[in-house]
Amino acid sequence: MDTDDIIHEVSVLSEPVFDGDFAQFKKSARFLLEAGGCKYRYWLGENEKPIELLASAISSALDKAKMSASDIDLVIYTGMGKGFLEPGDAYFVANYMGMENAICFDILDACISWTRACELVQNYFLLGKYKTALVVNAERFFGDNGLGYPSSYELKSIKELPYCFSAWVGSDGASATILQKDEGNDWDFHFSSQTKYTDLCTIPLNGWEGRCKVTDRLGKNGIGAFTAWGSAMFTYGGPGMSDILKTLEDQYGSLKTVFCHTGGPPKEFQKLAEAANAGHLVKYIYPEYGNVGSGSMPASIVHFEEQGEIARGDKIAGWVASSGFAFAAFTFVY
């Protein structure tokens, strides 16, 4: 889906209910989309299902690792897109793939969930708990009951643009990551949080008002719908994003590259990377794929390996921001 496709979807849903100069609104929307640098994002086709896309990713990962489903003893689901609150989606994924005896659970921490899962898996390996882990996600921003559609595409006024726009660059996708202990090559994780701004990017559930400090930023797009104040997130979260990257500064010389989270315009992340003296290291998949949520790190690995820009044995860093706010920077040997 390119910019013209997004403008078309916004026009079909918004024009009948819009209060104001719709032609000017479309010009503003197009300007923001083009300035942000997202050329494409991907939506599941009419007959595609998230579980089918994920099953394909898992099968490809197993083939690449020369493993079978029975080799997996731990499954962790990390997607923001979910089918169930109970039990965890990991159980349904394991059942679908025939992993009958795998230990299963979900980790839910928005776009940073994959990183959290990898840290937890490493700690499990150090304890000798499991041998082979599978970390998966399957995001659906669009289609019926998608996280961002139609809620963020049916605008009644231009005032709704600041908290609807971020959904327009979201992308459907699935990833599967197989992890095993690699003696002597432990990953190095760094995290920080700023809970003061936890209302800037949310997906509320029924009854959310009784479980938080209510603010006027929450619940704008309704229950189960993605609401993100993108500009404010960069304004308030930028310093934390630079600071977490600086924790890797003593490793810059040994890094092949730094993969950036797909949560926004590369030009904005580039400024933050340069403030951390790492501007020369950062690579982006956002222009070609949009925001793939918690799959941004594995998607970056696959993309740049296919482009011949990384190879096994390279030392790589990941740099992620998430609603909450949470920030992470980590290094590993691929």
Secondary structure, DSSP 8 states (H G I E B T S, - for coil): --HHHHHHHHHHHHTTT--S-HHHHHHHHHHHHHHHT--------TT--HHHHHHHHHHHHHHHHT--GGG--EEEE--SS-S-SSS-HHHHHHHHTT-TT-EEEE---GGGHHHHHHHHHHHHHHHT--SEEEEEEEE--SSTT-SSTTTTT--SSGGGHHHHGGGGGB--EEEEEEEE--TT---EEEEEE-GGGTTSEE---TTGGGGS---TTTTTT-TT--EE-HHHHHHHHHHHHHHHHHTTGGGGGG-SEEEE-SSS-HHHHHHHHHHTT-TTTEE--HHHH-B-GGGHHHHHHHHHHHTTS--TT-EEEEEEEETTTEEEEEEEE-
